[in-house]
């Protein structure tokens, strides 16, 4: 079994941010807590947190969150001094370690787990996560690089050491834009607050998911068309009075990936599992349900129903009437035992949902679908 540790340099001065970054609120904790927490699901230990400025406070917070604090008395000399302090504290029996600065808090736990699994299979000198062609944090570094790191003169930092091992290094493509997001400036923090923990892929992550899945053009165009209709339906529903607005970005992210499992049996399940694997859990459950949905009268319309109905109002990459979408399926599967009655049942549930949408929006869903392509 591969044993991996983590080093989290948290000794910086936070001069450009203007506020002490490790203790900035994020989600239900702090930036430092969230960076430590990203390693727990993959059973990474120890998690070594290198302290510097406000060392005692950072050490207490790190240990409370499950980390092991190591102080760097030379922290004002820069990041590499903290790297050295951290790697000196690593236990002897590890196979490698993650390096994740404390100001990179948006990395998903699923990304860490994927890196750990890939490193265990391949054992490269360095394994980098890569998003849309760009390497980010946290790299996994093989243990036998430690002497080179410890004897480096500091010029060029850790990157200069790792560059020597480029021929034996590898990249792992991930659908996680958080690997590239660090908190240098206040606007970086503002973006982190709004995007932390979101359960859906943004547009760039959707593109990366499709690239990783080797998606075909016509399926991707269908998903793009469905997203246009879904956003139009969402906008109309959000104009209702006294109702909690639906999350347009969740609708878009789920719509853009709802058929990503196409080509497999029960593609909706395959697509949902793929999204779960990358940490997009809210979108995954919408994708799982896009084949058939039943909404009871006492249940509010949610993002799930929006994506489902939008999909049923699009054939290939153009709008279609709901009845036509299902009648086409009946013709296609007319010779398959039991298929037509099952499709009729799904059509009836879709009709009921269409009527519900039309009543609550005060406009025809099919008309909105046509207008989305005008």
N, C-alpha and C positions, 0 to 999 in steps of 0.2 A: 504493500500500500504506500502511495506517495504521501509524504508528510510535508506540508507547506506552512510557513509562517508569514507574517506581514510586518512591515516596518512603515510607520506613519510619522513622517517629520511634521511636528506641530510646534516648532520653536521660532517661527518667524515673527517679525516685528509688526506686521499688518499695516505698514506705513501708507501704502496707496489706498487701502480700504478706508482708513480713518477710524475704524472700530476693530476691536480684537476679534479676528475671524473665528477662532475655535469656539467661542461662546455666542456667536450670532444664532438667534433662534431659527430653526428649520424643522418643518414638520412638527412632530410632537416632542422634539428635543432640541439639541444644538447641532451645529455643523460638525463638531468633533464627534459627538455621539453617533451621528448618522454615518460618518466615515468608518468608525469602529464597527458599527452594526452591519455594514455591508459584507463583512467576512464571516459572520456567525453561521448563516445557513450552509456554508461550504465547509464548516468545521475547521477553519484555519486557526491555528494557534501555535505559539503565542502571538498576540497582536501587540507589537512593541510601539509605544507612542513616545517619540522623542520630544522632550520639553525644553523650553528656553525661557522666553519672556513669560512672566507670571507662572514660573515653573511649578510652584507648590499647588496653585489652583488647577492648572492643567493636569498635573499628576493625579490629584484627587478625583477630578472628573473622569480621567481616562480609566482609572482603576474601578470606579463605580460602574462604568460602562462595560467592563470586562477586559480592558487592556492592561498592559504592563508598562509602567512609566520608567523611562531612562532619561536622566538629565544631561543636556549638552552644555557645559559651561562656556563653550566657545561659540554659542549660537549666533552672535553678532558677526561672525566671520562668514556667514552665508550657509546656504542649503547643504553644500557638500559636507560641512562639518557635522551636520545633523545626520546625514546618511551614514557617515563613519560611526557615530555614536550608536546608531540603531543596529548596524550590521555587527558591531562588536558584541552586542548583547544577544545575538541569535544563538540558540542552542546548537550543539554539535550534531544532533541526529536528524536535522532537516534535510530534505532533498532540494529545496529551493525556497524562495520567498517573494512575496509581492512587495512592491514599493509604491505607496499611494500617499501623496502629500495631503495634509489635513484640509487644504482648501479646494479639494476636488470631491465634492460631496454627492454628486448626482449619478455616480456609477451604480448600476443596478446589481443586486446580489446575484441575479441570474448570470450576469456577465462574469463575475468572479467564479461562480461555479463552473461555467463553461471553460474558462481559462484553466482552472485547476484540473478539470478532466482532460483537456487537450494536452496540457503539460505532462500529466501522468502517462499518456499514451506515447508522446513523441520525445520528451526530454530534450528540447533544444536548449542552447545556451541561454537565450532570452526568448520569451514568447510575448509578443506585443498584441494588445487588442487593436483592431483597425476598423475605423468607421468611414465608409465612403472613400477609401484610399489613404486615409490619414491615421497615423499611429497616435495612440493616446495612453492614458493611465487606466489601470496599473500594469506595468510589465511584470512578468514572472521571471525571476533570475535564478539560474541554476547555482547550486552551492559552490561548485568548483571555481566560480568567478570571484569568490570572496577575497582571495589573496591579491588579485589584481586591483580590486576596489580599495582594499586596505593600504596598498602600497602606492596608490595614485597620488600625484602631487597636488591634485585639486584643480588643475587647469582644465577648463571645459566641463567640470563637474562629472556627475555619474554618466551622463550621455557620452562623454569622451571615452570612458572605459568600455561601455557597452558596444560602442561602435567598432572596437577591435574584434568583436565576436560576431560581426554581421553575417559572415559566411555560414555560421552554425545557428543562426537565429531564425525565427519563424513569425508569421502573423496569423492571427485568428480574426476573421471578419465577424463583427458583432453589430446588432441593430440597436446600438446604445449611444446616442449623441452625448450622453453624460461623460463619456471618457475624454471628451475634448473641452469640457467646461470647467474652468477654474475660477476662483473668486479673487480677482485682482482689484476690481473697481466696484463702487456701490451699485452700478447698473448690472454687473454680473450677479451680485447677490439678489437683486430684485428679480432677475430672471429665474434664479434658482428657487426662490420662494414660490413663484407662480407655477413652476414646472415640477417641483419635487413630488415624487410619489404618483405621478399621473399614470393612469392605467391604460393608456392608449399610445400608439406611435404617432409622432408628428410626421409631416410630409417627407422629410429627409429620411426618417427611420422606415417609413413605408417603402420608399424607393430602395433602401438597403435590404429590407426583408424580401422584396421581389427579386432583387439581384441574387440574394443568397438562395432563393427558392427556384432560380432559373425559370422565372415566370414567362409565359408566352404572351405575345403582344395583344392578341384578341381578348384574352382573359383580363389583362391589365386595363385595356380600354373599356371593357364592360364595368370593371370596378370604378374607374374614373367617372363613367356615366352615372352609375348608381350613386356615387358620392354627390354629384350635382343635384340629383333629385332629392336625396336624403337631406342635404343642407336646405333646399327650398322648403321641404316639409317641416324641418326643424324651425326655420324662421317663421313660418306661418303659425305653428303651434306656440311659439314663444310670444306671439302677439296676444295670446289669451290673457284675460284679466284674472288675477287671484290664483295663478298656477305657478308653481316653481319652474323656472326656465330649464329647458333641457340643455345639456352640454354639447354645443355645436362641434367642438373639437373632438370629443369622443365619438360623435356620430360620423364625422369625416374620417377619422382614423380607422374605425371599424368598417365603414363602407369601402374604403380604399383597399382593405385587405380581406374582405369577406369571402372571396373565392380563392385565396392563396393556396388552399389545399386541393384545388381542382386537379383532376387527373387521378385521384385516389378514390377508392370506395369510401363512401361517407365522408366526402371532402370537407363538410362543415366541422366534423370532429377533428380531422387532421389539421385544418386551419386553426382551430381553437387551441390544440395542443402546441402548435408552433408558436402562437402568440404567448401562451402561458410560459413556454420555455424561455422566452425573451423578456418576461416580466410585464407584459401588457394584459393584465388579468381582466380588467373591465371590458376591453375590446374583445378578448377571447370569448367571453360568455355571450356577447352579442353575435359573434361569428358562429358560435355553436348553435344558436337558435334561428339562424336566418333561413333554414329550410322550411320550417313550419312553426307557426306561433298561434297560440290561442290566448286572447285577452278577455278576462271576465269583466262584467259591467262595473264592478266595484273597484277595479284596478285602474290606476292612472296610466296613460300612455307614457312609455319610457323610450329611451334611445334605442332599445332593442326592437321595438315595433316600428320605429322610424326606418331603420336600416332594412328590416324585413320587407316592409311595404315598398320602399324605394326599389329594392331588388326585383320585386314582382311587377313593377311598372317600367322595367327596362328589359329589352331583348337585345342581345349583343351590345351595341353602343347607341341605341336610339329608343325613344319612349314607345310604349305599347299599352293597350288597354288590358286591364287585369284579366278579363275573361279570355282574351286572346292568348295570354301567356299560359293559362292552364289548359285551354282547349288544345293548344299545340302539344302539350305534354300528353294529353289523352290520346291524340293521334299517334304520337311517337311510341307509346307503350301499349297500344291497343291489343297486341297479341300476348302480352305478359299477364299471366293469371293474377288476378287481384289488384292489378295496378290501377285500372280506371276507377274502381270504387274508392281507392285510397286517394287518388288525385281529386276526385269529386269532394271528398271530405276536406281536403286541404283548401280547395277552392271556396267551399262554404265558409270556412274560418277566415279566409282572406277577404271574402265579401263583407263579412261582419266587421272586420277591422277597417276596411275601406270606408264603410258607412260611418263608423265611429270617428275616423279622421275627418271626413267631410262635415259632419255635424259640428265637431269642436272647432274646426278651422273656419267654418262658414264659407268654404270654397272647395271646389272639386280637386281631389288629389291628382286625378288624371290630367286635369287642366294644368295644375302646377308642374307636373312632370313634363308636359309639352312645352310650357313656358321656360323651363330650365334649359332647353336646347334652342330657344329662339335667338 
